[in-house]
Each structure stands twice: as structure tokens, then as C-alpha cells.
Amino acid sequence: MLIVLGLVAFIIEFAFMVGVFMLGSGVVGGGFGGLVVGVLAVVLVAALWGMFIAPRARRRIPKLPRALASGGAVALVGAGLLGLDHTRFGLVLIGAGLVLVLAQLALDESVPTRPQVPPGDTRRERNTRRRR
């Protein structure tokens, strides 16, 4: 079940990035400028996603706010696409946002957290102590 939920979340996140590109490109009006804005929007959103929402993010926000933020972002992009007359994909992303909230909450319940290491307790420090 964990693999299925992870795969569903990955597919939704990929569709989200496609939606971000379409939204950024559509707001500018397409063409070369739309391509540039769409790519920059994807890079920005992917960087923020990697910093705060990704499973190995250094500054990962707590479970419930993270699930709501990720699902809300996907649904918000879907709503923006509805405004640009991308009706089907917009509706799919709105529904996918709700599914992503549930998948994130379920994934967090099933994935064990790493134990917190005290400051200064690194491999290098432990190896140095062993040699003494």
C-alpha cells in the first residue's frame, strides 16, 4: 500500500508541475515569453517544494500544514487553469489536490521517522573518539 500511495503522490506532483508550467505560460500568453515564464515558474515551485515539502527536505514543515499546503497548491493551480479555459486538466488537478492531502497524511503515518542526533554527534566525531 505504501508503494501505491507513493506512486500516486509522485504522479500528482508531476501533474502539478505540468500545471504550473501551463499556468505560467498561459498567463503571459504563450510564445517564447510563455515558455520562459513557464520554465521559471516550474523551477521556483520545484525549489520551494524541495525545501519544505519533499520527504528529505531539510526544513520540512509539520505533517498537517504540509499536507494542506501541498494539496492546496495543487488545487489552486487547477483553479487557475480553469480560468485559462483548461477545464479538464484544471478539474483533474483540483481533485488531485484533495487526493494528495489524504496520500500525504497516510504516507506520514506509515513512514518511520529518523531518530534525532544530538548536536556534535556525527560520524566523524564518533570515529575520532574511538581512535583516542
DSSP file (Angstrom, degrees, kcal/mol; ACC not computed):
  #  RESIDUE AA STRUCTURE BP1 BP2  ACC     N-H-->O    O-->H-N    N-H-->O    O-->H-N    TCO  KAPPA ALPHA  PHI   PSI    X-CA   Y-CA   Z-CA
    1    1 A M     >        0   0    0      0, 0.0     4,-2.5     0, 0.0     5,-0.2   0.000 360.0 360.0 360.0 -36.6    0.0    0.0    0.0
    2    2 A L  H  >  +     0   0    0      1,-0.2     4,-2.3     2,-0.2     5,-0.2   0.890 360.0  49.9 -62.2 -39.7    2.9    2.3    0.8
    3    3 A I  H  > S+     0   0    0      2,-0.2     4,-2.3     1,-0.2    -1,-0.2   0.898 110.4  50.1 -66.3 -40.4    4.3    1.9   -2.7
    4    4 A V  H  > S+     0   0    0      2,-0.2     4,-2.7     1,-0.2    -2,-0.2   0.927 111.7  47.5 -64.4 -45.2    0.9    2.7   -4.3
    5    5 A L  H  X S+     0   0    0     -4,-2.5     4,-2.6     1,-0.2    -2,-0.2   0.905 112.3  49.8 -63.5 -41.0    0.5    5.8   -2.2
    6    6 A G  H  X S+     0   0    0     -4,-2.3     4,-2.3    -5,-0.2    -1,-0.2   0.901 111.8  48.2 -63.2 -40.5    4.0    7.0   -3.0
    7    7 A L  H  X S+     0   0    0     -4,-2.3     4,-2.5     2,-0.2    -2,-0.2   0.907 111.4  49.8 -66.5 -42.3    3.4    6.4   -6.7
    8    8 A V  H  X S+     0   0    0     -4,-2.7     4,-2.4     2,-0.2    -2,-0.2   0.932 111.8  48.5 -60.7 -46.1    0.0    8.3   -6.6
    9    9 A A  H  X S+     0   0    0     -4,-2.6     4,-2.5     1,-0.2    -2,-0.2   0.906 111.4  50.3 -61.5 -41.5    1.7   11.2   -4.8
   10   10 A F  H  X S+     0   0    0     -4,-2.3     4,-2.3     2,-0.2    -2,-0.2   0.921 110.7  48.4 -63.6 -44.1    4.5   11.3   -7.4
   11   11 A I  H  X S+     0   0    0     -4,-2.5     4,-2.5     2,-0.2    -1,-0.2   0.904 112.6  48.7 -63.7 -41.1    2.1   11.3  -10.3
   12   12 A I  H  X S+     0   0    0     -4,-2.4     4,-2.4     2,-0.2    -1,-0.2   0.916 111.1  50.0 -64.8 -42.2    0.1   14.1   -8.8
   13   13 A E  H  X S+     0   0    0     -4,-2.5     4,-2.0     2,-0.2    -2,-0.2   0.881 110.9  49.7 -64.7 -37.0    3.2   16.1   -8.1
   14   14 A F  H  X S+     0   0    0     -4,-2.3     4,-2.0     2,-0.2    -2,-0.2   0.932 111.5  47.9 -65.6 -45.0    4.4   15.6  -11.7
   15   15 A A  H  X S+     0   0    0     -4,-2.5     4,-2.5     1,-0.2    -2,-0.2   0.862 108.7  56.6 -62.4 -34.7    0.9   16.7  -13.0
   16   16 A F  H  X S+     0   0    0     -4,-2.4     4,-2.5     2,-0.2    -1,-0.2   0.917 106.1  48.7 -61.5 -44.4    1.2   19.7  -10.6
   17   17 A M  H  X S+     0   0    0     -4,-2.0     4,-2.1     2,-0.2    -2,-0.2   0.882 110.7  50.5 -65.6 -37.3    4.5   20.8  -12.2
   18   18 A V  H  X S+     0   0    0     -4,-2.0     4,-2.5     2,-0.2    -1,-0.2   0.919 111.1  49.8 -63.2 -42.4    2.9   20.4  -15.7
   19   19 A G  H  X S+     0   0    0     -4,-2.5     4,-2.8     2,-0.2    -2,-0.2   0.882 107.5  53.3 -63.4 -39.0    0.0   22.6  -14.5
   20   20 A V  H  X S+     0   0    0     -4,-2.5     4,-2.8     2,-0.2     5,-0.2   0.920 110.4  48.1 -61.6 -43.2    2.4   25.2  -13.1
   21   21 A F  H  X S+     0   0    0     -4,-2.1     4,-2.8     2,-0.2     5,-0.3   0.943 113.0  47.3 -61.6 -47.2    4.1   25.3  -16.5
   22   22 A M  H  X S+     0   0    0     -4,-2.5     4,-2.5     1,-0.2    -2,-0.2   0.894 114.0  47.7 -62.5 -40.0    0.8   25.7  -18.3
   23   23 A L  H  X S+     0   0    0     -4,-2.8     4,-2.2     2,-0.2    -2,-0.2   0.940 114.1  45.5 -67.3 -47.5   -0.4   28.3  -15.8
   24   24 A G  H  X S+     0   0    0     -4,-2.8     4,-1.2     1,-0.2    -2,-0.2   0.912 117.1  45.0 -61.7 -42.7    2.8   30.4  -16.1
   25   25 A S  H  X>S+     0   0    0     -4,-2.8     5,-2.3    -5,-0.2     4,-1.4   0.891 113.8  49.7 -67.9 -40.3    2.9   30.1  -19.8
   26   26 A G  H  <5S+     0   0    0     -4,-2.5    -2,-0.2    -5,-0.3    -1,-0.2   0.840 104.4  57.3 -70.6 -33.5   -0.8   30.9  -20.2
   27   27 A V  H  <5S+     0   0    0     -4,-2.2    -1,-0.2     1,-0.2    -2,-0.2   0.886 110.6  44.4 -64.5 -37.9   -0.7   34.0  -18.0
   28   28 A V  H  <5S-     0   0    0     -4,-1.2    -1,-0.2    -5,-0.2    -2,-0.2   0.778 121.0-108.4 -77.6 -27.2    1.9   35.5  -20.3
   29   29 A G  T  <5 -     0   0    0     -4,-1.4    -3,-0.2    -5,-0.1     2,-0.1   0.557  50.3 -92.4 111.2  11.0    0.1   34.5  -23.4
   30   30 A G  S  ><S+     0   0    0     -5,-2.3     4,-1.6    -6,-0.2     3,-0.3  -0.409  80.1  96.9  85.5-161.4    2.3   31.7  -24.8
   31   31 A G  H  > S-     0   0    0      2,-0.2     4,-1.9     1,-0.2    -1,-0.1  -0.228 101.4 -39.7  70.1-163.2    5.1   32.0  -27.3
   32   32 A F  H  > S+     0   0    0      1,-0.2     4,-2.4     2,-0.2    -1,-0.2   0.889 141.6  53.1 -66.5 -39.5    8.7   32.3  -26.3
   33   33 A G  H  > S+     0   0    0     -3,-0.3     4,-2.7     1,-0.2    -1,-0.2   0.892 108.7  50.5 -62.0 -39.5    7.9   34.5  -23.3
   34   34 A G  H  X S+     0   0    0     -4,-1.6     4,-2.7     2,-0.2    -1,-0.2   0.877 108.7  52.1 -65.1 -38.1    5.4   32.0  -22.1
   35   35 A L  H  X S+     0   0    0     -4,-1.9     4,-2.4     2,-0.2    -2,-0.2   0.932 112.1  45.5 -62.4 -46.2    8.0   29.2  -22.4
   36   36 A V  H  X S+     0   0    0     -4,-2.4     4,-2.6     2,-0.2    -2,-0.2   0.938 115.6  45.4 -64.4 -47.4   10.5   31.2  -20.4
   37   37 A V  H  X S+     0   0    0     -4,-2.7     4,-2.5     1,-0.2    -1,-0.2   0.899 112.8  51.9 -64.4 -40.0    7.9   32.2  -17.7
   38   38 A G  H  X S+     0   0    0     -4,-2.7     4,-2.1    -5,-0.2    -1,-0.2   0.920 111.8  45.3 -62.0 -44.6    6.6   28.6  -17.5
   39   39 A V  H  X S+     0   0    0     -4,-2.4     4,-2.4     2,-0.2    -2,-0.2   0.921 113.6  49.5 -65.9 -43.7   10.0   27.1  -17.1
   40   40 A L  H  X S+     0   0    0     -4,-2.6     4,-2.4     1,-0.2    -2,-0.2   0.885 109.9  52.1 -62.8 -37.9   11.0   29.7  -14.4
   41   41 A A  H  X S+     0   0    0     -4,-2.5     4,-2.7     2,-0.2     5,-0.2   0.916 110.2  48.1 -63.8 -42.7    7.7   29.1  -12.6
   42   42 A V  H  X S+     0   0    0     -4,-2.1     4,-2.8     2,-0.2     5,-0.2   0.913 111.4  50.1 -64.2 -42.3    8.4   25.3  -12.5
   43   43 A V  H  X S+     0   0    0     -4,-2.4     4,-2.1     2,-0.2    -2,-0.2   0.926 113.3  46.2 -62.3 -44.3   12.0   25.9  -11.3
   44   44 A L  H  X S+     0   0    0     -4,-2.4     4,-2.3     2,-0.2    -2,-0.2   0.938 115.6  44.5 -63.9 -47.9   10.7   28.2   -8.5
   45   45 A V  H  X S+     0   0    0     -4,-2.7     4,-2.8     1,-0.2    -2,-0.2   0.900 113.1  51.2 -66.0 -40.3    7.9   25.9   -7.4
   46   46 A A  H  X S+     0   0    0     -4,-2.8     4,-2.5    -5,-0.2    -1,-0.2   0.888 110.0  50.3 -64.3 -38.1   10.2   22.8   -7.6
   47   47 A A  H  X S+     0   0    0     -4,-2.1     4,-1.7    -5,-0.2    -2,-0.2   0.929 113.3  44.7 -65.6 -44.4   12.8   24.5   -5.4
   48   48 A L  H  X S+     0   0    0     -4,-2.3     4,-2.1     2,-0.2     5,-0.4   0.906 113.4  51.0 -65.1 -41.0   10.2   25.5   -2.8
   49   49 A W  H  X>S+     0   0    0     -4,-2.8     5,-2.4     1,-0.2     4,-2.3   0.922 111.0  48.7 -61.1 -44.4    8.7   22.0   -2.9
   50   50 A G  H  <5S+     0   0    0     -4,-2.5     8,-0.2     1,-0.2    -1,-0.2   0.813 113.4  47.1 -66.5 -30.8   12.1   20.5   -2.4
   51   51 A M  H  <5S+     0   0    0     -4,-1.7     8,-1.2     6,-0.2    -1,-0.2   0.838 130.4  13.4 -79.9 -33.2   12.9   22.8    0.5
   52   52 A F  H  <5S+     0   0    0     -4,-2.1     9,-2.0    -5,-0.1    -3,-0.2   0.679 131.9  28.7-120.1 -22.6    9.7   22.5    2.5
   53   53 A I  T  <5S+     0   0    0     -4,-2.3    -3,-0.2    -5,-0.4    -4,-0.1   0.723  84.1 103.3-118.1 -29.9    7.5   19.5    1.3
   54   54 A A  S > <S-     0   0    0     -5,-2.4     3,-1.9     1,-0.1     6,-0.0  -0.165  80.3-112.2 -59.0 151.6    9.7   16.8   -0.1
   55   55 A P  T 3  S+     0   0    0      0, 0.0    -1,-0.1     0, 0.0     5,-0.1   0.809 117.0  38.8 -57.3 -32.0   10.3   13.7    2.0
   56   56 A R  T 3  S+     0   0    0      3,-0.0    -2,-0.1    -6,-0.0     2,-0.1   0.080  84.1 142.4-106.7  24.4   14.0   14.6    2.5
   57   57 A A    X   -     0   0    0     -3,-1.9     3,-0.8     1,-0.1    -6,-0.2  -0.381  49.5-141.9 -66.1 140.6   13.6   18.3    2.8
   58   58 A R  T 3  S+     0   0    0      1,-0.3    -1,-0.1    -8,-0.2    -6,-0.1   0.855 102.1  35.0 -71.3 -34.7   15.9   20.0    5.4
   59   59 A R  T 3  S+     0   0    0     -8,-1.2    -1,-0.3     2,-0.0     2,-0.1  -0.315  84.3 172.0-113.4  47.5   13.3   22.4    6.5
   60   60 A R    <   -     0   0    0     -3,-0.8    -7,-0.2    -5,-0.1    -8,-0.1  -0.366  28.4-131.2 -64.2 128.1   10.2   20.1    6.2
   61   61 A I        -     0   0    0     -9,-2.0    -1,-0.1     1,-0.1    -4,-0.1  -0.385  38.8 -76.7 -77.6 160.2    7.1   21.7    7.6
   62   62 A P     >  -     0   0    0      0, 0.0     4,-2.4     0, 0.0     5,-0.2  -0.046  49.4-100.4 -58.8 162.0    4.9   19.7   10.1
   63   63 A K  H  > S+     0   0    0      1,-0.2     4,-2.6     2,-0.2     5,-0.2   0.893 113.0  40.6 -53.7 -59.4    2.6   17.0    8.7
   64   64 A L  H  > S+     0   0    0      1,-0.2     4,-2.5     2,-0.2     5,-0.2   0.938 118.2  44.9 -65.6 -49.0   -0.8   18.6    8.7
   65   65 A P  H  > S+     0   0    0      0, 0.0     4,-2.6     0, 0.0    -1,-0.2   0.887 114.6  51.5 -60.9 -34.8    0.3   22.1    7.4
   66   66 A R  H  X S+     0   0    0     -4,-2.4     4,-2.6     2,-0.2     5,-0.2   0.923 110.9  46.6 -66.2 -44.3    2.5   20.3    4.8
   67   67 A A  H  X S+     0   0    0     -4,-2.6     4,-2.4    -5,-0.2     5,-0.3   0.918 115.9  45.3 -64.6 -43.1   -0.4   18.1    3.6
   68   68 A L  H  X S+     0   0    0     -4,-2.5     4,-2.5    -5,-0.2    -2,-0.2   0.893 114.1  49.0 -68.3 -39.1   -2.8   21.1    3.4
   69   69 A A  H  X S+     0   0    0     -4,-2.6     4,-2.4    -5,-0.2    -2,-0.2   0.921 113.9  45.2 -66.7 -43.3   -0.2   23.3    1.7
   70   70 A S  H  X S+     0   0    0     -4,-2.6     4,-2.0     2,-0.2    -2,-0.2   0.941 117.6  43.0 -68.0 -45.7    0.7   20.8   -0.9
   71   71 A G  H  X S+     0   0    0     -4,-2.4     4,-2.5    -5,-0.2    -2,-0.2   0.896 114.9  50.8 -65.3 -39.2   -2.9   19.8   -1.7
   72   72 A G  H  X S+     0   0    0     -4,-2.5     4,-2.6    -5,-0.3    -2,-0.2   0.886 108.6  51.4 -65.4 -38.6   -4.0   23.5   -1.6
   73   73 A A  H  X S+     0   0    0     -4,-2.4     4,-2.2     2,-0.2    -1,-0.2   0.915 111.3  47.5 -64.3 -42.4   -1.2   24.4   -4.1
   74   74 A V  H  X S+     0   0    0     -4,-2.0     4,-2.0     1,-0.2    -2,-0.2   0.932 114.7  45.9 -64.3 -44.9   -2.3   21.7   -6.5
   75   75 A A  H  X S+     0   0    0     -4,-2.5     4,-2.4     2,-0.2    -2,-0.2   0.873 110.9  53.8 -65.7 -36.6   -5.9   22.7   -6.2
   76   76 A L  H  X S+     0   0    0     -4,-2.6     4,-2.3     2,-0.2    -1,-0.2   0.904 108.7  47.9 -65.7 -41.6   -5.0   26.4   -6.6
   77   77 A V  H  X S+     0   0    0     -4,-2.2     4,-2.2     2,-0.2    -1,-0.2   0.898 110.7  53.2 -64.5 -39.0   -3.1   25.7   -9.8
   78   78 A G  H  X S+     0   0    0     -4,-2.0     4,-1.7     2,-0.2    -2,-0.2   0.908 108.6  49.0 -60.8 -41.8   -6.1   23.7  -11.0
   79   79 A A  H  X S+     0   0    0     -4,-2.4     4,-1.6     1,-0.2    -2,-0.2   0.889 109.6  52.5 -65.3 -38.8   -8.4   26.6  -10.3
   80   80 A G  H  X S+     0   0    0     -4,-2.3     4,-0.8     1,-0.2    -1,-0.2   0.884 107.6  51.7 -63.0 -37.6   -6.0   28.9  -12.2
   81   81 A L  H  <>S+     0   0    0     -4,-2.2     5,-2.8     1,-0.2     3,-0.4   0.838 103.8  57.7 -69.0 -31.8   -6.1   26.5  -15.2
   82   82 A L  H ><5S+     0   0    0     -4,-1.7     3,-1.5     1,-0.2    -1,-0.2   0.910 104.0  53.2 -61.0 -40.1   -9.9   26.6  -15.1
   83   83 A G  H 3<5S+     0   0    0     -4,-1.6    -1,-0.2     1,-0.3    -2,-0.2   0.734 106.8  52.0 -66.7 -22.0   -9.7   30.4  -15.5
   84   84 A L  T 3<5S-     0   0    0     -4,-0.8    -1,-0.3    -3,-0.4    -2,-0.2   0.195 122.7-105.3 -97.7  15.0   -7.5   29.9  -18.6
   85   85 A D  T < 5S+     0   0    0     -3,-1.5     2,-0.8     1,-0.2    -3,-0.2   0.740  83.1 129.4  66.5  26.8  -10.0   27.5  -20.2
   86   86 A H     >< +     0   0    0     -5,-2.8     4,-2.5     1,-0.2     5,-0.2  -0.594  30.8 162.8 -99.4  67.1   -8.0   24.3  -19.5
   87   87 A T  H  >  +     0   0    0     -2,-0.8     4,-2.6     1,-0.2     5,-0.2   0.904  61.9  44.5 -61.1 -52.2  -11.2   22.9  -17.9
   88   88 A R  H  > S+     0   0    0      1,-0.2     4,-2.3     2,-0.2    -1,-0.2   0.943 117.9  42.4 -62.4 -49.8  -10.4   19.2  -17.9
   89   89 A F  H  > S+     0   0    0      1,-0.2     4,-2.4     2,-0.2    -1,-0.2   0.878 113.7  54.0 -66.7 -36.1   -6.9   19.4  -16.6
   90   90 A G  H  X S+     0   0    0     -4,-2.5     4,-2.1     2,-0.2    -1,-0.2   0.926 110.1  46.0 -61.8 -45.1   -8.0   22.1  -14.1
   91   91 A L  H  X S+     0   0    0     -4,-2.6     4,-2.3    -5,-0.2     5,-0.2   0.888 111.1  53.1 -65.4 -38.6  -10.7   19.8  -12.7
   92   92 A V  H  X S+     0   0    0     -4,-2.3     4,-2.5    -5,-0.2    -2,-0.2   0.920 110.2  47.6 -62.0 -43.0   -8.3   16.9  -12.5
   93   93 A L  H  X S+     0   0    0     -4,-2.4     4,-2.1     2,-0.2    -2,-0.2   0.871 108.6  53.9 -68.4 -35.9   -5.8   19.0  -10.5
   94   94 A I  H  X S+     0   0    0     -4,-2.1     4,-1.2     2,-0.2    -1,-0.2   0.949 114.0  42.0 -62.2 -46.7   -8.5   20.2   -8.1
   95   95 A G  H  X S+     0   0    0     -4,-2.3     4,-1.9     1,-0.2    -2,-0.2   0.883 112.3  54.9 -65.2 -37.8   -9.5   16.6   -7.4
   96   96 A A  H  X S+     0   0    0     -4,-2.5     4,-2.7     1,-0.2    -1,-0.2   0.826 100.3  60.8 -66.3 -30.8   -5.9   15.5   -7.3
   97   97 A G  H  X S+     0   0    0     -4,-2.1     4,-1.7     2,-0.2    -1,-0.2   0.905 105.8  46.8 -61.4 -41.1   -5.2   18.2   -4.6
   98   98 A L  H  X S+     0   0    0     -4,-1.2     4,-1.7     2,-0.2    -2,-0.2   0.907 112.9  48.9 -66.7 -41.4   -7.7   16.5   -2.3
   99   99 A V  H  X S+     0   0    0     -4,-1.9     4,-2.7     1,-0.2    -2,-0.2   0.885 107.9  55.3 -64.7 -38.1   -6.2   13.1   -3.0
  100  100 A L  H  X S+     0   0    0     -4,-2.7     4,-2.9     2,-0.2     5,-0.2   0.879 103.6  54.6 -64.9 -37.5   -2.7   14.4   -2.3
  101  101 A V  H  X S+     0   0    0     -4,-1.7     4,-2.1     2,-0.2    -1,-0.2   0.953 112.8  42.9 -58.9 -48.5   -3.8   15.7    1.1
  102  102 A L  H  X S+     0   0    0     -4,-1.7     4,-2.4     1,-0.2    -2,-0.2   0.898 114.3  50.3 -65.7 -40.5   -5.0   12.2    2.0
  103  103 A A  H  X S+     0   0    0     -4,-2.7     4,-2.8     2,-0.2     5,-0.2   0.913 110.3  49.8 -65.1 -41.8   -2.0   10.5    0.5
  104  104 A Q  H  X S+     0   0    0     -4,-2.9     4,-2.1     2,-0.2    -1,-0.2   0.918 112.3  47.4 -63.4 -42.7    0.5   12.8    2.4
  105  105 A L  H  X S+     0   0    0     -4,-2.1     4,-1.3    -5,-0.2    -1,-0.2   0.919 114.9  45.8 -64.8 -42.2   -1.3   12.1    5.7
  106  106 A A  H  X S+     0   0    0     -4,-2.4     4,-1.2     1,-0.2    -2,-0.2   0.888 111.7  51.7 -68.6 -38.5   -1.4    8.4    5.1
  107  107 A L  H  X S+     0   0    0     -4,-2.8     4,-1.4     1,-0.2     3,-0.3   0.894 107.3  52.8 -65.3 -38.8    2.3    8.3    4.0
  108  108 A D  H  < S+     0   0    0     -4,-2.1    -1,-0.2     1,-0.2    -2,-0.2   0.829 106.5  53.6 -66.7 -30.4    3.4   10.1    7.1
  109  109 A E  H  < S+     0   0    0     -4,-1.3    -1,-0.2     1,-0.2    -2,-0.2   0.804 114.6  40.5 -71.7 -28.0    1.6    7.6    9.3
  110  110 A S  H  < S+     0   0    0     -4,-1.2    -2,-0.2    -3,-0.3    -1,-0.2   0.601  97.5  82.2 -99.9 -11.6    3.4    4.7    7.7
  111  111 A V  S  < S-     0   0    0     -4,-1.4     2,-0.1    -5,-0.1    -1,-0.0  -0.838  76.8-131.9 -98.3 120.8    6.9    6.1    7.3
  112  112 A P        -     0   0    0      0, 0.0     2,-0.2     0, 0.0    -2,-0.1  -0.419  22.6-123.7 -68.9 144.3    9.1    5.8   10.4
  113  113 A T        -     0   0    0     -2,-0.1     3,-0.0     1,-0.1    -5,-0.0  -0.562  23.9-108.1 -86.4 153.1   11.0    9.0   11.3
  114  114 A R        -     0   0    0     -2,-0.2     2,-0.1     1,-0.1    -1,-0.1  -0.561  39.7-104.9 -76.9 141.9   14.7    9.1   11.7
  115  115 A P        -     0   0    0      0, 0.0     2,-0.3     0, 0.0    -1,-0.1  -0.402  37.3-108.9 -66.6 143.9   16.0    9.5   15.2
  116  116 A Q        -     0   0    0     -2,-0.1    -3,-0.0    -3,-0.0     0, 0.0  -0.580  29.3-142.9 -75.1 131.6   17.2   12.9   16.1
  117  117 A V        -     0   0    0     -2,-0.3     3,-0.1     1,-0.1     4,-0.0  -0.808  21.5-113.7 -96.1 132.1   21.0   13.0   16.5
  118  118 A P    >   -     0   0    0      0, 0.0     3,-2.0     0, 0.0    -1,-0.1  -0.302  45.2 -87.2 -61.6 148.8   22.4   15.3   19.3
  119  119 A P  T 3  S+     0   0    0      0, 0.0     3,-0.1     0, 0.0     0, 0.0  -0.298 115.5  20.1 -57.7 137.9   24.4   18.2   18.0
  120  120 A G  T 3  S+     0   0    0      1,-0.1     2,-1.2    -3,-0.1     5,-0.0   0.381  90.8 116.5  84.3  -4.2   28.1   17.4   17.5
  121  121 A D    <   +     0   0    0     -3,-2.0     2,-0.2     4,-0.1    -1,-0.1  -0.620  40.9 142.6 -98.0  75.2   27.3   13.6   17.4
  122  122 A T     >  -     0   0    0     -2,-1.2     4,-2.5     1,-0.1     5,-0.2  -0.599  66.4-103.9-107.1 170.2   28.5   13.0   13.8
  123  123 A R  H  > S+     0   0    0      1,-0.2     4,-2.8     2,-0.2     5,-0.2   0.907 122.6  53.1 -59.8 -41.2   30.3   10.0   12.3
  124  124 A R  H  > S+     0   0    0      1,-0.2     4,-2.3     2,-0.2    -1,-0.2   0.922 109.4  48.3 -61.7 -43.6   33.5   12.0   12.2
  125  125 A E  H  > S+     0   0    0      2,-0.2     4,-2.2     1,-0.2    -1,-0.2   0.916 112.4  48.5 -63.2 -42.9   33.2   12.8   15.9
  126  126 A R  H  X S+     0   0    0     -4,-2.5     4,-2.0     1,-0.2    -2,-0.2   0.908 111.9  48.9 -65.4 -41.1   32.4    9.2   16.8
  127  127 A N  H  X S+     0   0    0     -4,-2.8     4,-1.7     1,-0.2    -1,-0.2   0.889 110.5  51.3 -65.0 -38.2   35.4    7.9   14.8
  128  128 A T  H  X S+     0   0    0     -4,-2.3     4,-0.9    -5,-0.2    -2,-0.2   0.905 109.9  49.6 -64.6 -40.9   37.7   10.5   16.4
  129  129 A R  H  < S+     0   0    0     -4,-2.2     3,-0.3     1,-0.2    -1,-0.2   0.871 108.6  53.3 -65.8 -36.6   36.5    9.4   19.9
  130  130 A R  H  < S+     0   0    0     -4,-2.0    -1,-0.2     1,-0.2    -2,-0.2   0.867 105.6  53.6 -66.5 -36.2   37.1    5.7   19.0
  131  131 A R  H  <        0   0    0     -4,-1.7    -1,-0.2     1,-0.2    -2,-0.2   0.747 360.0 360.0 -71.6 -23.5   40.7    6.4   17.9
  132  132 A R     <        0   0    0     -4,-0.9    -1,-0.2    -3,-0.3    -2,-0.2   0.483 360.0 360.0 -74.2 360.0   41.6    8.1   21.2
